[in-house]
Amino acid sequence: MSIQPFTIAIPQAEVDDLRDRLARTRWPDEMPGAGWNQGIPLAYLQELATDWAGRYDWRAAEAALNEFPQFTIEIHGQRIHFLHVRSDNPHALPLVITHGYPSSFAEFTTLIGHLRPDFHVIAPSLPGFGFSTPVRDRGWAMARTARAWAELTRRLGYDRYGVHGGDIGAGVSGALAGIDGEHVVGVHTTTDPNTAAATATFLPGMADRLDPGDPVDKLILARMADFRAEGSGYLAIQNTRPQTVGYLLNDSPAGQLGWIAESFGRWTDLPYDRDQVLTIASIYWFTRSGVSAARFLYEQAHSEDWGAPPAVPQAFAVFGADPTVRRLLNPPADAHWTEFERGGHFPAMEAPEALAADLRAFFGDLA
C-alpha cells in the first residue's frame, strides 16, 4: 500500500458525545487523606475532566496537530500513522522518534519544533495507539514494531537514519538499531531512576546481582521493591487482562483520562502543558485505542521476540539522574551519557529544549 496523506477530522458528533459523557460521569467516593496512594485523586481528576469538557478546545488542538504533515501506510498488514516533518536543510539526518505508554505522537509536538532545523523527523504512532488502528492480528510488540519502522524508513527512501525513544519507544528504538544496524547510525534513549528500577524488576536474576550492603544497590533494591508493591498495578492488569480494563477505557472518558493522567501526575518532575495531556487523552478516546494500546503491553509481556541488541553507537539521556541508573543500565564504555538533574518520564514535554540539544550533540558526530 502506498503512503497516503492524512488529516485528523473528528466528527462533531464525537466531540459532542465526549462532552455529554463527561457531564454524566458517575464519580466514586474517595478515602479521606488517601492522596495519590490509591490512584489519581478525585479532585485532581474532576478538575481535569471539567477542563476537558469545557475550557479545552479540541478543534484548536486538532488544527495544531494538522499543521504537521501526517500520513498513513500499511506495513505487514497493519495501518501505521506517522508524522513526517522535513527539515529545511536537505542534508539533515532523518530521525525516527517513538513514543511510549500512555502517550502518543502528540507528546513530541514541541520537541519537533526544536529538532526541525537539524533533522527530518519521522514520528510514528505505535500499532494500536491513536490513528495506527485497528489492530487485527496478534504479535504487535516491540520487535515486530521495529521491523515495521525499518520498512517505513525504506519506503520513505532513507538509507541512513537515527532513532530515539523513551519507555516503549526506547525498547522499539533499541530493537530497531539491532534489526537494521546497516542503516541506523545511532540509537538515543531516555530514562529516569524510577523507570530504570521498574525495568530492572523484569530482568532475570537482577536482585541476586545487587549487594544490599552497597548504598547504591540498596537504593535500587528499595525502588524495585516499591515498584512491585505500589507501582506495578496498571502494568499487571494490562499485561494479563487488557480486554477487561478495555471496557472501562472504551466507555468512560473519565476512566480513560484517569488511566492516562495518573502517569503524568506521578512520573513527572518539571512543569508540562496539561492541555497536551488532554490532547493525548482525546486521541485515545476518539480513536477508541485504549484497549488496543493495553493489548500492546500484553503482547510484549507474552513475547519471546526481543530482536537483536544494538551494535551501533548508543546514547542515554537520564532525567532526574542519580547513581542508580548507570549501575542498572551498565552502558558501553564509549556510550554518549548525559545526566539532567531535573525531569522525569516525559522529557519531550518536560524539557524539550534540553532533550533536543542532547540529540543534536549525539547525532551531530554521526551525521
C-alpha positions in Angstrom: 0.0 0.0 0.0 1.3 3.4 -0.9 1.8 6.3 1.5 -1.4 8.3 1.9 -1.7 11.9 3.2 -3.8 12.0 6.4 -5.7 14.8 8.1 -7.3 14.4 11.6 -11.0 15.2 11.2 -13.1 14.1 14.2 -16.9 14.3 13.5 -18.6 16.9 15.6 -21.0 14.3 16.9 -18.0 12.5 18.5 -16.9 15.8 20.2 -20.4 16.4 21.5 -20.7 12.8 22.8 -17.4 13.2 24.7 -18.7 16.3 26.5 -22.0 14.6 27.2 -20.4 11.6 28.7 -18.1 13.7 30.8 -21.1 15.6 32.1 -22.8 12.4 33.1 -19.8 10.8 34.9 -20.7 8.9 37.9 -17.9 9.8 40.2 -16.8 7.4 43.0 -16.1 8.4 46.6 -12.6 8.7 48.0 -10.9 7.7 51.2 -10.1 10.8 53.2 -6.4 11.7 53.1 -5.5 9.0 50.5 -3.7 11.5 48.2 -2.1 9.6 45.4 -1.6 6.4 47.3 -4.7 4.7 46.0 -4.6 6.2 42.5 -5.3 9.5 40.9 -7.1 11.8 43.5 -10.7 12.5 42.9 -10.4 16.4 43.0 -7.4 16.3 40.6 -9.3 14.2 38.0 -12.5 16.1 38.4 -10.6 19.4 37.6 -9.0 17.8 34.6 -12.4 16.4 33.4 -14.1 19.8 33.8 -11.3 21.4 31.7 -11.7 18.7 29.1 -15.4 19.2 28.8 -15.4 23.0 29.0 -12.3 25.2 28.5 -10.3 22.8 26.4 -10.7 23.3 22.7 -10.3 20.1 20.7 -10.8 21.9 17.4 -7.9 24.2 18.1 -5.7 21.2 19.2 -6.8 19.3 16.0 -5.8 22.2 13.8 -2.5 22.5 15.6 -1.8 18.8 15.0 -2.8 19.1 11.4 -0.1 21.7 10.8 2.3 18.7 10.9 2.4 16.7 7.7 0.7 13.3 8.5 0.4 10.1 6.6 -0.7 6.5 6.8 0.7 3.4 5.3 0.0 -0.3 5.6 3.0 -2.4 6.7 2.8 -6.1 7.3 -1.0 -5.8 7.2 -1.1 -3.0 9.8 -2.2 0.6 9.3 0.6 2.9 10.5 0.1 6.6 11.1 3.1 8.9 11.2 4.3 12.4 11.1 7.0 13.2 8.5 8.4 16.7 9.2 11.1 17.5 6.7 13.9 19.9 7.7 14.7 23.0 5.6 18.2 21.6 5.5 18.1 19.0 2.6 21.2 17.3 4.1 19.6 16.8 7.6 19.7 13.4 9.2 16.4 11.5 9.3 15.4 10.7 12.9 12.7 8.3 13.9 11.3 9.2 17.3 8.9 6.7 19.1 6.6 7.5 21.9 5.8 5.2 24.9 2.8 4.4 27.1 0.4 6.0 27.9 1.3 8.6 25.3 1.1 9.3 21.6 2.9 11.2 18.8 1.3 14.4 20.3 3.9 14.2 23.1 6.5 15.3 20.5 4.9 18.5 19.0 7.1 20.9 20.9 10.2 18.8 20.6 9.8 18.6 16.8 10.0 22.4 16.6 13.4 22.2 18.2 14.6 19.3 16.1 13.4 20.5 12.7 16.5 22.7 11.8 18.7 19.6 12.1 16.6 16.6 11.4 14.0 15.2 9.1 11.7 13.9 11.8 9.5 10.8 11.5 7.2 10.2 14.4 5.0 7.1 14.0 2.1 6.1 16.2 2.7 2.7 17.8 0.4 -0.1 16.4 -2.8 0.1 18.4 -2.2 3.6 19.5 -4.1 6.6 18.2 -4.5 6.5 14.4 -2.4 3.3 14.0 -5.6 1.4 14.4 -7.3 -1.0 14.3 -5.1 -4.0 15.1 -6.5 -7.2 13.7 -3.8 -9.8 14.5 -1.5 -10.9 17.3 2.2 -10.2 17.9 2.4 -6.5 17.6 5.0 -5.8 20.3 8.4 -4.0 20.3 10.4 -6.2 17.9 7.6 -6.5 15.3 7.1 -2.8 15.5 10.9 -2.2 15.0 10.7 -4.3 11.8 7.8 -2.1 10.6 9.8 1.0 11.3 12.7 -0.3 9.3 10.3 -0.9 6.4 8.8 2.6 6.9 12.2 4.3 6.5 12.9 2.2 3.5 9.7 3.2 1.8 10.4 6.9 2.7 13.7 6.5 0.8 16.1 6.9 3.7 19.3 4.9 3.6 20.8 6.3 6.9 18.8 7.4 9.9 19.0 7.8 13.7 16.5 6.5 16.2 15.2 7.9 19.6 12.6 6.9 22.1 11.7 6.5 25.8 9.6 3.9 27.6 8.2 1.5 25.0 9.8 3.8 22.4 13.2 3.1 23.9 12.6 -0.7 23.5 11.5 -0.2 19.9 14.4 2.0 19.2 16.9 -0.4 20.6 15.4 -3.3 18.7 15.3 -1.2 15.5 19.1 -0.4 15.9 19.7 -4.2 16.3 17.5 -5.2 13.4 18.5 -2.5 10.9 22.0 -1.7 12.1 23.1 -1.5 8.4 21.1 1.7 8.1 20.8 3.0 11.7 23.7 5.4 12.6 22.9 5.5 16.3 20.3 5.0 19.0 19.4 7.6 21.6 17.1 6.7 24.5 15.8 8.5 27.6 15.0 7.2 31.1 14.7 8.2 34.7 15.6 6.5 38.0 12.2 5.1 38.7 11.7 3.8 35.2 15.2 2.1 35.3 14.3 0.4 38.6 10.9 -0.7 37.3 12.5 -2.2 34.2 15.1 -4.0 36.4 12.3 -5.8 38.2 11.7 -7.8 35.0 15.3 -8.7 34.4 16.0 -12.3 35.5 18.4 -12.5 38.4 18.8 -8.7 38.8 18.1 -8.7 42.5 20.6 -11.5 43.0 23.4 -9.4 41.3 22.9 -6.5 43.7 24.7 -6.1 47.0 22.3 -4.9 49.8 25.4 -3.6 51.7 26.3 -1.2 48.9 24.5 2.2 49.2 23.6 2.4 45.5 22.5 -1.2 45.2 20.5 -0.8 48.4 18.6 2.2 46.9 18.0 0.2 43.7 16.6 -2.8 45.7 14.3 -0.4 47.6 13.0 1.1 44.4 12.4 -2.3 42.8 10.5 -3.4 45.9 8.4 -0.2 45.9 7.5 -0.7 42.2 6.5 -4.3 42.8 4.4 -3.4 45.9 2.9 0.0 44.9 3.6 1.0 41.3 3.0 -2.0 39.1 -0.7 -2.4 39.3 -1.5 -0.7 36.0 1.1 -2.9 34.2 -0.1 -6.1 35.8 -3.6 -5.5 34.7 -2.6 -4.7 31.1 0.0 -7.5 30.9 -2.7 -10.0 31.9 -6.3 -8.7 31.4 -6.2 -5.9 28.8 -9.7 -6.7 27.5 -11.3 -6.3 30.9 -9.9 -2.9 31.6 -10.6 -2.1 27.9 -14.4 -1.9 28.6 -13.7 0.9 31.1 -11.3 2.7 28.7 -13.6 2.5 25.8 -16.8 3.5 27.5 -15.9 6.1 30.1 -13.8 9.2 29.1 -13.3 10.0 32.8 -11.9 6.5 33.2 -9.6 6.8 30.1 -8.4 10.3 31.3 -7.7 8.9 34.8 -5.7 6.0 33.4 -3.5 8.4 31.4 -3.3 11.4 33.7 -2.2 9.3 36.7 1.1 8.5 34.9 1.7 12.1 34.0 0.9 13.2 37.6 3.2 10.6 39.2 6.0 10.3 36.7 6.9 13.9 36.0 9.1 16.4 37.9 9.1 19.5 35.8 6.0 21.6 34.7 4.3 20.5 31.5 1.4 21.6 29.4 -1.8 20.0 30.8 -3.6 20.7 27.6 -1.1 18.5 25.9 -2.2 15.7 28.2 -5.9 16.4 27.3 -4.9 16.2 23.6 -3.3 12.8 24.2 -6.4 11.6 26.1 -8.6 12.9 23.3 -6.6 11.0 20.7 -7.1 7.8 22.7 -10.8 8.5 23.2 -11.7 9.4 19.6 -9.7 6.5 18.1 -11.1 4.0 20.8 -7.5 2.9 21.2 -7.4 2.5 25.0 -7.9 -1.3 24.7 -5.5 -1.9 21.8 -2.8 0.2 23.5 -3.2 -2.0 26.5 -3.0 -5.1 24.3 0.4 -3.9 23.1 1.7 -4.3 26.6 0.0 -7.7 26.8 1.7 -8.8 23.6 5.1 -7.6 24.8 4.7 -9.4 28.1 4.0 -12.6 26.3 6.6 -12.2 23.5 9.9 -14.1 23.3 11.0 -12.0 20.3 13.1 -9.1 21.6 15.1 -8.6 18.4 18.9 -8.3 18.4 20.9 -6.0 20.7 22.1 -2.8 19.0 25.7 -2.8 17.6 25.7 0.9 16.7 26.7 3.9 18.8 24.4 4.4 21.8 23.3 7.4 23.8 21.5 7.7 27.1 19.8 10.8 28.5 18.9 10.4 32.2 16.4 12.8 33.6 16.3 13.3 37.4 19.6 11.4 37.4 21.2 9.6 40.3 23.9 6.8 40.6 21.3 4.0 40.3 20.7 4.5 36.6 24.2 4.0 35.4 24.6 0.9 37.6 21.4 -0.6 36.2 21.9 0.3 32.5 25.6 -0.6 32.5 26.2 1.3 29.3 29.0 0.5 26.9 32.2 2.4 27.8 32.0 4.5 24.7 28.3 5.4 25.0 27.2 9.0 25.0 25.9 9.6 28.5 24.1 12.7 29.7 22.5 13.3 33.2 20.0 16.0 33.9 19.3 17.0 37.5 15.6 17.6 36.9 13.0 15.8 34.7 11.1 12.6 34.6 9.4 10.1 32.4 8.2 12.5 29.7 11.2 14.7 28.8 9.8 15.7 25.4 7.1 17.6 27.3 9.1 18.5 30.5 12.4 19.5 29.0 12.1 19.6 25.2 15.0 22.1 24.7 17.4 20.1 26.8 16.4 16.8 25.0 16.8 18.4 21.6 20.2 19.7 22.5 21.3 16.2 23.6 20.0 14.7 20.4 21.9 17.2 18.3 25.1 16.6 20.4 24.9 12.9 19.9 23.8 12.7 16.3 25.9 15.6 15.2 29.0 13.5 15.4 27.3 10.7 13.4 25.6 12.5 10.6 
